[in-house]
């Protein structure tokens, strides 16, 4: 959950009058409005650019441009329909795509418009997302790069959390001792207000200079209070949302098999970083945990033939083994995973593992299978059949050559999740960070029940695990708009005993909670429900059963259109004002898929590589003389 | 002749040489679905150079597009286009262009021929002119495929088999015969090969000197990297 922003970009003849990032978070649902206003001071018309970055987990829900009193508003359309306009724009030489991948977590939205002399333009972009709790906190990141001094610059964040705020932190990478006092933070029990608004003089790199110091990341991090084991259920306007992350649950021991790709392509920094991360991860294992190490290239070898308790002596021995992992050979993912599954299954069968413990496989790989079974769909089928739904598979895809969607689908089919690890100096930390997120399971097989006669359309209410520091969120529509209470039951498997809790959900009176607020944003629970439902439908459309996929896609499209969300199935069409030659030019804002992001990074990587000798994008196959 | 397979996704390239007796014709590309084939004939030096090694080069290419009914024969002397029972002959000594509904040809005098066949392929043939009185070497040609995305998945041939990508891994980097050319082990198509890091030249931008392309060199006529061995690609005629 991050935000990233740039204001309207400038030449000397453009005055950026204001840049405002206004984020309102209501019960983790963030609604951000970015506004930028610029004046063309030149004596002729010129192009003015608006570039902002938004989290890849967010959906754009609105975009508009106001030029000389005329407002041009974006319209969300089915992707195929929008594409026709896109093709028209491309054929007339326009750059029609507005959204590009940017870094690991962001997407860049950029648009330009031709503005008459002495005229103003106002851009407004709105997007929404559900903040995810990771390692015990929610995070809002605003990346600001206004590129020039701005008359009125403002970042404002308002947080409304009926559960009460446990802490709120605001920091920024560009904050000097001079700027630090400008961050205003007001936190009351259930509300926080953070603002940062430097004057034009305070933005200057030095007195009289035109450069700006405002260039970097602005973070707001917070968590909510957690009382009671049932979690927090909020009923608003005929919809409800249930946040479940009970405090003080003991962790469940885990049995983790680490499956490490050491094939030739892991050569160099990647294998070094893998060794470093594994050493740190082993140190963090709890003594109740069991673990195994399997390294593979085109051959598979295990440290030991069964899982081993994480005692000090065993960990020391394992660390020595890890220090000697060397890159070599090709990549046989299929055989490596099946070996891990068999090892866990055999140890379970022979009662070597604690009865109440969670079985997981953590695969780290950087490439496509090119030894043994090559067909990724058959590998998915083999692994799914082998695990039989009895263990979780977490996949770490290292670098840009990895087929991330293959790993993503395979993880989801096996009660796990996948994460991309970017090749960079911090890869070790990325690996450790992912491990920390999943290292401490608190509950497994969590079911959240709501009465059928009360709840109509529900998001996923079964979760394979609840991890320490995370949160389960379920939202639903109520059958009766006026219903203000119903029974809730949560069940799961915890350490030593089953977890079961029942309670009553009651509507909260927002007028009492926030008496001074006339309006927060009234339909947020409904939009949170829609956002969550669409995300889950998109997941099903990629990794579900074949018969589910088409239905899920159709339903996700219908809801994206209904709620005006730019998702991978829809596009936002913005028609720019007519140019001097009398043509108007539609622009399209899309939502990138992970594959598109990865592809763009591959290209970016190539162009940025100093050793790159490739003169063009297309591969060339040639034969010539010496 | 030397072959270079550029793999931008991997920021890497593979290369190998194929040599045989002068006069041998090799199939470079064959796509049964689109009906495209490219064959090339090699020629040797005028006589054995002092180092005793006879180099071979491509001097003639035969290109067929069955669906479009086009045949091209490109040699170091001239370029012939056969279509609809007619023949058009172009000379390397002229800059010329030929525009047809299904085909564009552009000859840059004494330098290159660019061919675009509609909805199928784009390639460049370079002419390497050698001093006519050179005691050993002759003129020769280079063949560069520029756009392969419209070929089918069944495309094959010495170049064509790589159009749909190739999976390989390189490991165990170690000192080679010369310090700047380390050896390594390559795992490809189920084989474990000894390969050498080296340079080959791409002459598109500088037809005289070429530009160095770092690549993994596969020894022994590309054995292990190519499907089968080089003799499997020998054909009896240019068309």
HADDOCK unambig.tbl for C-alpha pairs under 7 A between the chains (distance, minus, plus):
assign (segid A and resid 264 and name CA) (segid B and resid 169 and name CA) 5.35 0.50 0.50
assign (segid A and resid 264 and name CA) (segid B and resid 170 and name CA) 5.17 0.50 0.50
assign (segid A and resid 264 and name CA) (segid B and resid 171 and name CA) 4.28 0.50 0.50
assign (segid A and resid 265 and name CA) (segid B and resid 169 and name CA) 5.70 0.50 0.50
assign (segid A and resid 265 and name CA) (segid B and resid 170 and name CA) 6.41 0.50 0.50
assign (segid A and resid 267 and name CA) (segid B and resid 171 and name CA) 6.80 0.50 0.50
assign (segid A and resid 327 and name CA) (segid B and resid 171 and name CA) 6.83 0.50 0.50
assign (segid A and resid 328 and name CA) (segid B and resid 171 and name CA) 5.47 0.50 0.50
assign (segid A and resid 328 and name CA) (segid B and resid 172 and name CA) 6.53 0.50 0.50
assign (segid A and resid 329 and name CA) (segid B and resid 169 and name CA) 6.93 0.50 0.50
assign (segid A and resid 329 and name CA) (segid B and resid 171 and name CA) 6.47 0.50 0.50
assign (segid A and resid 329 and name CA) (segid B and resid 187 and name CA) 6.29 0.50 0.50
assign (segid A and resid 330 and name CA) (segid B and resid 169 and name CA) 5.87 0.50 0.50
assign (segid A and resid 330 and name CA) (segid B and resid 187 and name CA) 5.79 0.50 0.50
assign (segid A and resid 370 and name CA) (segid B and resid 167 and name CA) 6.32 0.50 0.50
assign (segid A and resid 371 and name CA) (segid B and resid 190 and name CA) 6.85 0.50 0.50
assign (segid A and resid 602 and name CA) (segid B and resid 9 and name CA) 6.57 0.50 0.50
assign (segid A and resid 606 and name CA) (segid B and resid 11 and name CA) 6.57 0.50 0.50
assign (segid A and resid 612 and name CA) (segid B and resid 11 and name CA) 6.77 0.50 0.50
assign (segid A and resid 613 and name CA) (segid B and resid 213 and name CA) 6.83 0.50 0.50
assign (segid A and resid 614 and name CA) (segid B and resid 8 and name CA) 7.00 0.50 0.50
assign (segid A and resid 618 and name CA) (segid B and resid 146 and name CA) 6.98 0.50 0.50
assign (segid A and resid 618 and name CA) (segid B and resid 147 and name CA) 6.90 0.50 0.50
assign (segid A and resid 619 and name CA) (segid B and resid 6 and name CA) 5.37 0.50 0.50
assign (segid A and resid 619 and name CA) (segid B and resid 7 and name CA) 5.72 0.50 0.50
assign (segid A and resid 619 and name CA) (segid B and resid 8 and name CA) 5.83 0.50 0.50
assign (segid A and resid 620 and name CA) (segid B and resid 5 and name CA) 6.47 0.50 0.50
assign (segid A and resid 620 and name CA) (segid B and resid 6 and name CA) 5.36 0.50 0.50
assign (segid A and resid 620 and name CA) (segid B and resid 144 and name CA) 6.73 0.50 0.50
assign (segid A and resid 620 and name CA) (segid B and resid 145 and name CA) 5.84 0.50 0.50
assign (segid A and resid 620 and name CA) (segid B and resid 146 and name CA) 5.61 0.50 0.50
assign (segid A and resid 621 and name CA) (segid B and resid 4 and name CA) 5.89 0.50 0.50
assign (segid A and resid 621 and name CA) (segid B and resid 5 and name CA) 4.81 0.50 0.50
assign (segid A and resid 621 and name CA) (segid B and resid 6 and name CA) 6.19 0.50 0.50
assign (segid A and resid 621 and name CA) (segid B and resid 144 and name CA) 5.91 0.50 0.50
assign (segid A and resid 621 and name CA) (segid B and resid 145 and name CA) 5.40 0.50 0.50
assign (segid A and resid 621 and name CA) (segid B and resid 159 and name CA) 6.36 0.50 0.50
assign (segid A and resid 622 and name CA) (segid B and resid 3 and name CA) 5.63 0.50 0.50
assign (segid A and resid 622 and name CA) (segid B and resid 4 and name CA) 5.31 0.50 0.50
assign (segid A and resid 622 and name CA) (segid B and resid 5 and name CA) 6.66 0.50 0.50
assign (segid A and resid 622 and name CA) (segid B and resid 143 and name CA) 5.53 0.50 0.50
assign (segid A and resid 622 and name CA) (segid B and resid 144 and name CA) 4.27 0.50 0.50
assign (segid A and resid 622 and name CA) (segid B and resid 145 and name CA) 6.16 0.50 0.50
assign (segid A and resid 623 and name CA) (segid B and resid 1 and name CA) 6.44 0.50 0.50
assign (segid A and resid 623 and name CA) (segid B and resid 2 and name CA) 5.54 0.50 0.50
assign (segid A and resid 623 and name CA) (segid B and resid 3 and name CA) 4.31 0.50 0.50
assign (segid A and resid 623 and name CA) (segid B and resid 4 and name CA) 6.35 0.50 0.50
assign (segid A and resid 623 and name CA) (segid B and resid 142 and name CA) 5.59 0.50 0.50
assign (segid A and resid 623 and name CA) (segid B and resid 143 and name CA) 5.23 0.50 0.50
assign (segid A and resid 623 and name CA) (segid B and resid 144 and name CA) 6.49 0.50 0.50
assign (segid A and resid 624 and name CA) (segid B and resid 1 and name CA) 5.47 0.50 0.50
assign (segid A and resid 624 and name CA) (segid B and resid 2 and name CA) 5.50 0.50 0.50
assign (segid A and resid 624 and name CA) (segid B and resid 3 and name CA) 6.59 0.50 0.50
assign (segid A and resid 624 and name CA) (segid B and resid 141 and name CA) 6.55 0.50 0.50
assign (segid A and resid 624 and name CA) (segid B and resid 142 and name CA) 4.01 0.50 0.50
assign (segid A and resid 624 and name CA) (segid B and resid 143 and name CA) 6.25 0.50 0.50
assign (segid A and resid 625 and name CA) (segid B and resid 1 and name CA) 4.75 0.50 0.50
assign (segid A and resid 625 and name CA) (segid B and resid 2 and name CA) 5.92 0.50 0.50
assign (segid A and resid 625 and name CA) (segid B and resid 57 and name CA) 5.68 0.50 0.50
assign (segid A and resid 625 and name CA) (segid B and resid 142 and name CA) 6.59 0.50 0.50
assign (segid A and resid 626 and name CA) (segid B and resid 1 and name CA) 6.80 0.50 0.50
assign (segid A and resid 626 and name CA) (segid B and resid 2 and name CA) 6.76 0.50 0.50
